[in-house]
Amino acid sequence: MKSVIFIVTTFLILTGTQVFSDATDDIIAEEKKKELARIEEKLEPYKKVLPEGKLAVVRENKMYNYYLYGAGKKTLSIEGMKDALVWFKWTYRGTGLNHQWWLTRYEFDRSGKLLSTTTKEGGPAEPTAKEFQ
């Protein structure tokens, strides 16, 4: 069945036929709306607490999908994010000797405006609390 769909799709693309385009466009548009609604739902608790500058950083960097840390490698709650002048996002891949990590530091002023962003990387050992300064 997959090969038939592939052949028909290839034929339609090569001939410029747009038999399925309206229905496909509607499906894609509906899925985009659903995804945006899911993101807005994830952002809801942040919207209640964070100033606009910090909320923009959360939105743009999809931080609702990560644990965030403050100084000393301490996990930040959403309430903690409000008052913290520095956030860290720690991402990694691999295990053992292939373990590699990235630590992105976000520095804010007292109003919540982003001042700077820096990233460092390391591995295979996890970053220490000293890295979170």
Beta strands, then each sheet from edge to edge (+ up, - down):
strand 1: 68-70
strand 2: 74-75
strand 3: 86-93
strand 4: 100-108
strand 5: 114-122
sheet 1: 2+ 1- 3+ 4- 5+
end
